[in-house]
Amino acid sequence: MEHVELFFKSIFIDNMVFATFLGMCSYLAVSKKVSTAVGLGAAVIFVLAITVPLNWLLDQYLLQPGALSWLGAEYADYDLSFLSFIMFIATIATMVQLVEIVVEKFSPSLYNSLGIFLPLIAVNCAILGGSLFMQSREIATLGLATTYGIGSGIGWFLAILAIAAIREKIRYSSVPPALRGLGITFIITGLMAIGFMSFGGMLTGGDDEGAKKEEQTVQVQDSEENKVANNITINE
């Protein structure tokens, strides 16, 4: 049940695009056609599904205070948490290189359509945000970290697929000249974000006391996630 709850929460409630507005550069630039949006979205799912659990292992056995105790008692006092950004980005860059090689080999047309935005996944805020949110939430197990990575990737995929489908249809609509292009895209994105907020009540059933505890936990998590999002927005 915990895996299912985390999976749907990461897709709908804590959606990378609509809840924290991470990964917006690729979201806006590669969402003009559904075909390219599907390709980039699939690449993001793959990278998040691999990097979040890998970075969980790094965090648990290398970066956290006392994580090196498995090497011996003399290493228990070491704290390598200041290397989190470097190690996380190195892992992400490695996986992105692998994705780029595979896409170029098996789908040259998609590789050419994505252009510079495929290697730029390495500095996509949504990718780094997945690992940092995993760390700040103190996800307990490798399985939950994998679930969170896949769910976050699917959430980003659904967001870019939805906006790409809308932008393809809106070409035939009568949009005021002042709002054509990014103007109407930002408006649609805002409306979609409001719609996704309605999913916030999906997992809040139960008694009043449990609901209050859930609300307090969500408030603490939102505060932590806002701090993390503010720290990594510069990568966008």
N, C-alpha and C positions, 0 to 999 in steps of 0.2 A: 504493500500500500504506500509505503514511503517513497518508493521509486516512481510509482504512478503519479502521486501528488507532486513530486518535484518535477517530473517530466512535463505535466500540463501547466504547472505554475511557470516554468521557464519559457514555455511557448507563448502563453496568452497573458499572464499577469505581469511577469517580469520580462516582457519582450525587449530585446536589446535596442530595437529602433524606437518603439513607441513608449517605453517606460523610461529609458535612460538616454535616448537619442544618440546612441553610439553607432559608428559605421555609416554615418550619413553621407560621406563623400561618395563612396561606392554605391550606396543606395540611390542617390540622386543621379549619378552619372551613367550607371549601367542599367537603368530601369526604363529605357526608351523602347526596348523590344523584349517580348516575353522570352524568346529563345536565349538571348544573352543573359537575361535575369536568371533563368533556370540554371544555366551553366555556372554562373558565379555563385548562386545560392547553394548548389550542390558542392562546389569547392569549399565554401564556408562551412557547411555541415561536416565535411570530411576533416577539415583542419581543426575545428572545435572538438570533434569527437576524439581526435588523437591527442591534441595538445593539452586539453584540460586534465585528463587522467595522467598524462606524462608529467605535467607540472604539479599535479597533486603528489605524485611520488617524490619529485624533487623537493617539494615543500615539506613533506613529512619526514624524509630521511636525510635531508641536507640543509635546508634553509631555516627551519624553525629553531628557536632557542632550545638547546639540548637535543636537537635531532641527531647529532653525531655520536650520541651515547652508544650506539651499536658498534662503534669502532673501539670503544673502551671507555673506562671511567674518566680518564684524563681529558677526553674530548667533550664531556658532558656540558661544560661551561661555555662552549663556543656558540656564537650567534652569528649566522651568515644571512640573516634576513635582509640585510642591505643589498644583497645580490639578487633579490627576487626579480626586479625588472630586467636585469641583464640576462639571467638564466631563462626567464619566461620568454623573452623576445628571441633568444637564441633557439629555443625549442620551436617556436612558431616559425621562424625564418627557415629552419631545416625542413619542416613539413611543407611549407609553401613551395620551396624549391622542388620537392618531390612531386607535388601537385602540378607545378608548371611543366616539369619534364613529361609527366604522364599525359597531360592535356595536349601538349605540343606533338607528342608521338601519335596519339590515337584520334585526335580531333583538331587538325590544323585550322579548320574554319572557325571553330569556337575560340581557339587560341588567338587568332587574328581579331576576332570580334571583341574579345575582352581587352586586348591590348595591354596597356600599362597597368590596368587595374588588377590583373591577375597577380603579378609580383607584389603589388601594393597591399595585398591581403596581409603581408607580413607586418605592416604598420597600421592595419585596420583596427580602430578602437574597439570594435565588437569582439575581435579575436583576443586581444589583450584583456579586455574587460571580462571575458568569460573566465580566464584564469585568476584574475584579481578578485572577482566576486566569489569564486570558489574558495579562495584563500580567506577573504574577509568573513564569509559565512561559516567557516570552519566545518566544511563538509566532512563527514566522519569516515567514509569508506571510499575505496577506489571505485566500487560499483556505482555509488551515488554520484561521484565525480564524472564518471562516464555518462550516466543518465543526464546529468546537468549539461554536459558538453553537447550531447546530441540534441537535447531539447532546445537549448539556446540557439544552436545552428538551424534547427527546423523553424524556430520563431523568426529568425532573420530571413530565412528562405521564404516563408509565407509573406513577410512584409514586402520584400522586393518583388515577389511574384505578383502580389495584389496591386502594387502601385504601377508595375509594368503593364498589366492588363488594363488598368484604368487609363493609363497614358496612351495606350494604343487606341482605345475607343474614343478618347476625348479629342483626338485629332479631327474627328468628324463632327464635333460639337461646336456650337457658337460661343466661344470663350471671348470675353471682352479683351481687346488688344493689350490693355495694361496688365492683364493677368496671365497672358500666354507664356508658356515655358515654365520656369521655376516658380513663378507666382502661384499659379493654380496648383502646382505640385505640392507646394508647402501647405496650402489650404487643405488639400485632400489628405495630406499626411497628418495634419492636426485633427481632422475629423475622424480619421482612422484610429489615431491614438485615443481619442475620447471613446470610440467604440470598444477598443480593447480594454479600457478601464472598467467597462461593465463586467468583464470576466472576473473582477476582483472578488465578487461574492460567490464564486464557484466552490471554494474550499473553506467557507467560513461557517459551516453548519455546526450543530452541537449545542451544549448548554451555554448559559450566559457567562459563567465563570471561564469556560474554555474559550469562548469567543473573546473575552477581555484579554486573556493571556495571549491569544493569537494576535489580537490587535497590538498589544504592547510589543510582541516579538517583531511584527511587521514594521512598526514604527522604528525600532532599533535598527533593523536591517535596512530600511529605507535611508536612515541617517548615515549608516556606514557606506551604503552604495552610492549615495550622493557625494560623499567624500572621495570615494574611489573614482567615480565618474569625472569629478572635477580635476583629479590628478592626471587622468589619462586623456582628457579631451584635447590636450595639446598635440597628441599624436595624429588627430584628425587633420 
